[in-house]
C-alpha cells in the first residue's frame, strides 16, 4: 500500500512541510529506506536522523530544523506514527461464521458477524455481541458475556460468569476468571475458600499473552476501561485496576490491591495485597510495593 503525505495529513491532521512524497511502510530511523516514513521524538537522535534513508519523517515543531526531508509536523509524533502504521498495515479481517469443529451449546445464539475458530468451546448461556472473534481453541464457560468487536486470540480461557467489554483484545493463552488463591487454616490443614466473584473487564482493554486474572473471592475483580496489560502478568482476586493504567510484563499484583487511573507500572514490579495506589503513579521496573 502506497500513500502520499498529503493524504496522511488530510486523514490524520498535521502540517506537511516539503515535497508530497509517497510512502509505503513505517520504519525505525536506523533501518529506514526509500519509501519509509519514520519518526523522532527526541533531539538526541539527531545523528540518526541526519543519516536516515527514510523518504519522510514525523516530528514536532521544535525538531523541524534537524532535517531537510519531507516531514509531517505534529504535537505528538509517537501517537501520530502509530496511526500511520495502522493505515499502512490494515488488519486482516477474520472469516465470519462458526468453524465445523467448534462446540457451541444450543442455548447460545452466535451473531452472523462473529468468527468462531476451530475447536473452540462455548458453554451454556454465553452471550456474544456483534463482531466478536474467538480464535482456535478458546473456551468460554457458562454465562460468559463478550462485548462488540472484542477479539480473543487462540487458546484463551474465560471461566463462568465473567464479562469482557467492547473492543478488547485478549492475547493467546490468557486466563480470565480462574479461582483466586484463597485458603483458610483449619487445625493445621488448608481448606479452600470458594471463589464466587467474577472478573469484569471494561471496554478497550488489552490483555497480553499468558496473563492471568483471578476471579474475586466475594467481590468482583475489576479491570476498567482502557487498561493495557502486557504478557505474563498475575492479577490476584478482588483487585481493581482503574482506567487507562498500563502495566508491563511479569508484574504480580496480590489480592485486593487497588490501582488508580493512568498509572504506569514497570516490568517485574510486585504489589502486595490490600494496598491502594493513587492515580497517576509511576512504579519503576523491579520495584516491591509493600505499604
KALIN-V428616 format. One record per backbone hydrogen bond with DSSP energy under -0.5 kcal/mol. CO is the residue of the C=O (numbers start at 1). NH is the residue of the N-H. If there is no record, write none. Layout:
# KALIN-V428616
co->[CO/CO]
nh->[NH/NH]
This chain:
# KALIN-V428616
co->[3/4/5/6/7/8/9/15/17/19/21/23/25/28/29/32/33/33/35/35/36/36/37/38/42/43/45/46/47/48/49/55/56/57/58/59/60/61/63/64/70/71/71/72/72/73/76/77/78/79/80/81/82/83/84/85/97/97/99/102/103/105/108/109/109/111/114/115/115/116/117/118/120/121/121/122/123/124/127/129/130/132/133/133/134/135/136/138/139/139/140/141/142/144/145/146/147/148/150/151/151/152/153/154/156/157/158/159/162/163/164/165/165/166/168/169/169/170/171/172/174/175/175/176/178/180/182/184/184/185/186/189/189/190/191/192/194/198/198/199/199/200/201/202/203/205/206/207/208/209/211/212/212/213/213/216/217/221/222/222/223/224/225/227/228/229/230/231/233/233/234/234/235/236/237/239/240/240/241/242/243/245/246/247/248/249/251/252/252/253/254/255/257/258/259/260/261/263/264/264/265/266/267/269/270/271/272/275/277/278/278/281/283/284/287/287/288/289]
nh->[23/8/9/10/11/12/13/73/71/21/5/3/37/32/32/53/36/55/24/25/55/56/27/58/45/46/49/50/51/52/52/70/38/72/40/74/63/64/66/67/57/17/73/59/74/15/80/81/82/83/84/85/86/87/88/89/99/116/102/104/122/108/110/111/128/114/97/117/134/99/120/137/103/123/140/105/126/143/146/132/149/115/135/152/117/138/155/121/141/158/123/144/161/127/164/129/150/167/133/153/170/135/156/173/139/176/141/162/145/201/147/147/168/204/151/171/207/153/174/210/157/177/213/159/215/182/193/186/191/187/189/186/191/192/184/194/196/216/221/163/201/223/165/165/226/169/229/171/211/232/175/214/235/177/178/197/196/200/224/241/202/227/244/206/247/208/208/250/212/235/236/253/214/239/256/222/242/259/224/245/262/228/265/230/251/268/234/254/271/236/257/274/240/277/242/263/280/246/266/283/248/269/286/252/289/254/275/258/260/260/281/264/266/287/270/289/290/272]
